Amino acid sequence: MTLALPSIVSASSVDLVSSSQQFDAVVAVYPTVSDELLSAFGSLSAHSAVDKTFGSSLAFVPDQNVAGGRLILAPTGTLTGDSDDVRKFQEVTKAAMKRALAAGAVAPLFYFPTKIDTQDEDYARFIEVSLLGALAACFDPIDVREHYEKINKNHYTVQKIGVLANGSELTPERLAFVNAVETGRRVAKDLGSPNCERMTPIKFAEYLETYFKSQAAIKMTVLKDIDVIEKEYPLLHAVARCSLSVPRHFPRVVKFEYKSSEPSQVKENLYFVGKGVTYDTGGADIKAGGVMRGMSRDKCGAAAVAGFMATVAELKPKHVNVTAILSLVRNSVGSNAYVSDEVIYSRAGQRVLVGNTDAEGRMVMTDPLCECKERVLAERKTGSYIPSRLFTVATLTGHAIRAYGPYGICLDNGPARKANISTRIQAGGHILGDPFEISTLRREDYACVAPGAASEDVVQANDKASSATARGHQYPMAFMAIASGLNLYGLDKEKKDQIAYTHVDVAGSAEEYSSIGYSLPEVTGNPVPAFASTFLL
């Protein structure tokens, strides 16, 4: 399996001119028209003299004096406003790359004539973000690639990207990081984009088996035995129960493990659980009124975690160990569906009162989260007290989109808040163009899932959509903490007995915020960049 990343190379000023044989287009990226831009491309002075708005929007300028005869102007606009951030580079390079492709270019050179102040932490990684924007524009996910293969069509795409930046250097380390993040994003898009039959739980796992068999740094296992899944992950099994009448929809649990080659350098043990609901009908509480549309994308949390593991495999960081568990299920509807009012024992022995079968994401992640907790406790029994960080990653709630629109959200339990985990993710995502908002887990979130009868220990959900529920994206974390038993390892314990847990809801950022017409929006591959920036740099 190939992800076909174009090669990225450093360029020099001689590569800008028409005699260059290395590139077939020049993309000039700059905040505003400047003397540096006009001196680099003499033909622009005449345009600028007669059009005061020239160069203020994306433009294609035929110019026989530049490489390939194609000059694309890609202004970011102001970078100094209160709401400006590095995404301006990402957005304009993505648009410019699409324009270059439309013009027939396959080897564009991205030129930054204006020196960017990289001492400003907001723009310290502007080259990486620019390249990630360009790379996003020239990638087709696996279902598209398979279509071209099926119809025997040669689909041309970018072969090479050049970079020339005034005052900044594309070092080998920066280039390796970009390639690793883009590899992770492409894996995430391959898994998150396709329709629910192309990427069933089984096919999702098969993709990963094919990809990671060549990644020696990562140990991967796939749990297929339904009886074992029922025993070890009873809440996950409950969600998958209705799908068991269709063999191609059978659930899978995928586990990854990465160990640093230098154990003495490890600073953190990271544990990720990803929600991989390959299609969410809502179950017995079926999604009515057209809201089932797009539920093939409810696997993007697991897709992002898998993508992050692909990035880890590329970078092989020495300062972290990383474990991940993906819960791959289909939430089907039928006579064997789990239903509201059922009481199901979790892996941690907590009695879960089901309130809404459409709140399946928290169900499929809770038992793997409990397993991660068990692994942390087992590690501590060996005398190791390397800080451990647990995460659930999911397109979990419509409330997340209602509250924060196109941004990812992270929430900490007490120990994670003391360790500034959400703050770190927000800072890491900010500099790499994958921004996050921070929410707070509060007593009200625990109160609403508290048991109301002796026959239950925790309530899974109410009977309304999250977007119609107060604190709809916060209280699911309280449920998972209780049902997994993590609530017993909070700030009221000695520090050595605490476990940091952060919930990450990417319902708003896993896809573009808008789409074309009635089509489904593009999958972004987020939060792979934020996680890589936070934990791997």
N, C-alpha and C positions, 0 to 999 in steps of 0.2 A: 504494500500500500504506500503510495507516494502522495505527499501533500504539496509537492511542486513549488517550493518557495523560490522566487527569483533570487539571483545572486545580487548582493548589495556591495558596492565598491566605492572607495573614496575617489573623487575626481579632482582635476586641477583646472586652472583657468583655460588651458589650451583645449580642454574638452568641450568648451562652450561654442567654439567656432565651427563653421561649416566644414572645415577640413577634417574634423574629428571623425574617425571611423568607429568610435566606441559607442556613441549614443545617437539616437534618432529624434530626439526632442529635448527641449530645455524648458523646465518649469521654474519660473522665478517666483519665490515665496518671500513676501515682505509685508511689513505693516502698512506703509503708505509709500506713494511714489517719492523717490529720493534721488539725490545726486548720484549715489552709488548705482542705482538701477539705471538711470539715464546714461551714465558713462559706460556701463557694461553693454548696453544695447543702444547704439547710436540712432537706430531707426525710430526709437520711441519718442525722441525729442519733437519730431514733427507732429506726431499724434497729440502729444501733451500740450503743444502750443495752441492747437485749435479746439481742444476738448478738455475743459476743466475737470470733467469727471473721469477722464481716461485713466485707466489703471486702478480704479477704485472697486472694480468687480471682476470676476473671472472672465478672461478674454483669451481668444486664440488669435495670434498674430503671425501670418506667414512672413518669414524673414529668412532669406537665403544666406544670411551671414551667420546663422546659428546652426548648430548640429541638427541635421535632419530637415532643416528649413522650417521647423515648427517651434514657435515660441508661445508658451502659455503663461499668462500673467495670473498669479494666484495671491491676491492681497488678503491678509488676515484682518485688516482693520486695526483699530486701537488695541493696545495691549495693557494700557495703564488704568482702565476704568475699574470701579469697585467690583463689577461683576464679570470682568474679563478673566479668562484663564487659558491654560495651554490647549484646551480643546479647539481653540480657534485654528491652531496649526493642523490638528487632526482633521477637522472638517474641510479646510480648504485644500489640503493635499489629497484627500479622498476625492473631492470633486474634480480637482485638476487631473488626477490619474484617470478618472473616467473619461475626461475630455481627451486626454492623450490617447487612450485606447480607441476612442471613437475616431480619432484622426488617423489611426493606423500605426501608432508608435508602439514598439515592444521593448525599447531600451531608453527610457527617459532619464534625464539628469535633473535632479532637484537642486536648484541653486538658491542660496540664501544671501543676497547681496548686502543686507543690512545686518550689522553686528547686533546680536541679541544678548542682553545682559543675563548671563547664566549665573551670576551671583545672586540674582533674584530667584529664590527657591521656587517660585511659581513656574519659572521657565527653564530651570536647570536641565530638564530632560526634553527640551523642545525638539531636538533632532530625532530622538527615539519616538516621540509622539507623532511627529510628522511622517516618519517612515511607517509607523503602524497605521496611520490614516491611509497612506498610499497603498500599503499591502492589503488593507480591507477592501479596496476598490478592485483588486485584480485576483480575487479568489472566488471560485465556484465550489459550493459544498458537494458532498459525495453524490447526492441524488442528481445534481446537474451534470457532473462529470460522467456518471453512468448513462445519462440520457444521450450525451454526445457520442459516447462509445456505441450505444445501441443503434444510433442512426448513422454511424460511420462518418461523423463529421469531425474534421480537424478544427478544434476550437483554439484559436491563437490567444495567447495571453502574454503578459510581460515576462521577459526573459532576464532582464538585468535592470537594476536601479543604481544610478550614480548619486553621490552626495558631495556638494561643495558648499561649505558654510564659512562666511567671513568671520574669523575669530574663534571658530569652534572646530574641533577635530573629531572625526568618527574613529575612535580607537577600536582595536580588536575586542576589548572587553565590552564596549557599548554595542558593537555589532553583534557579538555573541548573545547579549541580553535581548536585543530586538528579535533575532532569529528564534530564540527560545520562547519568548512571549508569543510571537506570531505562530509558532508551531502549536503551542497550547491553545491559542484561539482557534486555529484551524481544526484541531481535534474537537474542540467544543462545538464549533459550527457544524462539522460533519455529523455529530451526534444529535445536536439540538434542532437542526433545521428540517430534516426529512419528515415525511408524513408518518402517521402512526403505524402503518403496515410495513413501510421500509425500515423503520427503526423500532421494532417490537422489543420487549425486554431481552429476548433471546438474541436478536440481531444486534442490539446494542452491545451485549456482552461479546458476541462474535467479532464485532469490529475491534473491540479492545484487545481481545486475544490475538488478533492478527497484528495490530499495531505494536503492542508491547512485547511480543515475542522476540523482537530485535532490540529491546531496551534492557540490557543486562543489569542496569542499576536498579530496576524496579522488579520486585516480586509481586506477581499477580495471581490470584486464585478466583475461581468462579464457583459459587455454590448453586447447584442445580437440583439437588434432592428436595422434593416438596415436603417430605416428612421431616427432614432436618430443618427446613425453613420454618415449618409450623412450630416445631419445638423451640428453636432458638430465637425466632422473630415472630412471636404470635400476633402482634398488632399488624405487622407487615402482611402476614399470611391472611389475616382477616380481610384486608383491603383486596388482596389478590384472589380471594376465595371464588368470586364469581367468574374470574377469567379462567379457572381451571377446567372448564368444559371445552375450552379451545386450546389445543396443545401449542399452537404457535404464539399464544399470549401468556404462556407460563412465566412466572416470576424468576428473577435471578438476583443474587446478591454477589457483588463484585468487590474484592478486597485488594488493596495495594499496600505495599510496604517499601519504603525507602530508608536505608540506613547510611549515615555518613561514613565515608571511608576513614575519617579521623575522629573516632569517638570522643577524644579528649577536647575537641574543638566545639562540640555540640552545645549550643546555648538554649535551644528550645526543642521540645517534642510537639509536633503539630498533628492533630487528629481531625479529619474532615469527614462529615457525613453528607452525602448528596441525595436530594430527592429526584428520583428518576421515574416519574409517573408518565409513561409513554403515551397514554391517552386517559383523560379524565372526563368521564361522562357525568360525574357527580355521584355515581352509584345509585342507590335507592332514592336518595335525595337528588334526583336527576336535575341537571342544569337545563332549565326551561327558558323559553323566550329568546333563543338564539345565542345564549351565553356559552354554549358548548364549543362554539367556533374558536379555533386557535388552541384548543386543549392538547393538541399534539406537541405543543411547546412546553408542557408542564414537566418535561424532563431536563430542562436547561440547567437546573441546579446540579444534578449529577453530571451533565455534560461539562459544566464548568470545572467541577472537581477533577474529572478525568483529564480535562485540558491542562489544569494546573499540574497534575502529575506528569503529563508529557513535558511541560516546561521544566519541572524538577529533573526529569530524566536527561534533558539537554544540558542543564547547568551543573548538575551534580554538586550541590552546595555542601560544604563541610560543616556548616554551623547549625544545621537542623536535621532532625529525623522527621519523616512524614508518613503518616498512616491515613488511609482513606477507605471508606466503605460506601458503596453505591447501592441504593435500594431501587431496584428496577421492577416495576409492576404496572399493570393496567387496571385502572379503576372502572370495571365494567358494571353493567346493570343487568339483573336477571333474577331467576328464582333462588340462586345461591348467594346473592349479595349479602354482605353484612349490613345491618340495619340499625337505625337509631333505637335506643333503649337496651341494646345488648350491653352486657358487662363482660369485658375481656381482660384476662390477666396479662400484664406486660411482662417482659423478660425480667424486670426488677421485682415482680411479684405484686405490683400495684393493680388494683381493680379499676379499670377504665370504663366509665359510663359513656357510651357513644351517644352524641347529641346530634350529629350531622355527618352523613357519610361523605359529603363533599369536603369535609375537613380531613381528607385522607393523607395529605402531605405530612402533617405532624405525626400521624400514625405510623407511616412507613419509615420515618427517621428515628423514632424514639428508641426502639430496641437496638439498632446499631449504635446509637448514642450511648446507651447503657453498656454495650460491649466496649466502647472506647473508654468509658469510665472504669470498667473492670480491668482493662489493660493498664491504665494509669496506676490503679491500686496495686496490681501485680508487680509492676515495675518498681514501685516504691518499696515493696517488701524485699526487694533485692538490695536495698540501701541506696538506690539512685533517686536523687531529688532534683533532677533537671526540670525546670519549669515546663509543665504540660499545658497546652491550649487546645480546647475542644471547640469545634464549630459545626453547626448545621447550616447547610447552604441550599436554598430553595427558591423557586418561583412560588411563594407560599400563599400570598393573599392579595386580593383585589384592593384591600385597604391600603397596602403599601403604595400602590399607584395613586389611589385617592389622596393619600397624605402627602406624598413627595414626588409624584409625577415620574420622570424618567431616571430617578436616582436609586442606587442601591441603598439599603438600610442595614445598619448593624446595631445590635443590642447586647449589652454585657450583663452577666450576673455579677455579684459583688466582687469575687476575686478577679474576674476579668477587668472590671472597672478599675480596681486598684492597680492592675497591671497595664492600664491604658490601651487595651487591645483595640477597641473601637476607634479610639483617637489615632492609633497607629495606622489602622486601615484607611481612615479618612485622609490622613496625611499622605500615605502611600498612593492612594488612588488619585488624589488631587494632582500630584506632580506627573502622573502618567495618563491623565485624561480619562480616568475611570472614577468619577467622583461619588462619594458616599455621604449620606446623612446619618446622624447618630440619634437613635431613640433611647428611651430609658425604661428599664423594667421596674415596675412599681408594685406596691402592695395591692392596688386594685386588680392587677393582672392575676395575682395569686388568689384573690378573693373570689373572682368570678368563676374559677374552676375548682373551688373548694367543694368537698363532698357535702351533699345535703341530706344524706341518709347513711345508715350503717352498712348498706349493701355496696358502697362504692368508696374509692379512695381519691378519685380525681374525675372531673367531668371534662370530656374531650372538647365540646363546643356547644354553642347555642343552636337555634334552628334558623338563623338568619345568615345571609351572606356577610362576609367579613367587612365589606364596604358599607354595610348598613349597621355595623356594630361598633360601639365605642371601643377604642383601643384594639381594633380588629387585627392589627399586625403585631401588637405587643403581647397580648395574653397567650397566643400559641406557644411562646417560649416558656411561659410559666408552666403550661401543661407539660411540655417535654421535659422540663427540669424535674417536675414531680414524678411523672410516669416512668422516667429513667432512673430515678433515685438520686439525681445530681443535686437536688435541693438539700440533701444531707451533708453536702461538702461546701457550704458557703462560708461567709465571713464569721459566723458564730462558732466555727471550729478553729483549732490552732492552725497557724499558717501552713504548717507542713501537711495538714490534712485537707486543705482547701483545694478545689479544682476549678480552674477558670473555664468558663463556657460562654461563647459568643454565638448568637444566632444572626444569620445573614439572609435577608430577604431581598432577592434580586428580581422580583416580579416586574419592577419598572425598568431595570437596566439590561436585562437579558435580551431584550429586543429593542429595535429602534422605536422611538416614541410615535412615529407616524408611518403610514404605509402608502403605497400607490394604489389609488382607487379602492377596490374591495379586496385587494390581495392581502395576504398575511405580511406583517412587517419582517424585516431582515433580522436574523439572529446576530448578536454582537460579539459573543465570546466573553463578555464580562461575567464575572469579576476576575478573570485570569490576570489582566494587567495589574489590578489593585493588589491581589494576593502576591504576585511576583515582586512588585515594588516594595511591599511591606515586609515580606518574610525572606526574600531571596537576595536582595541587593546587599 
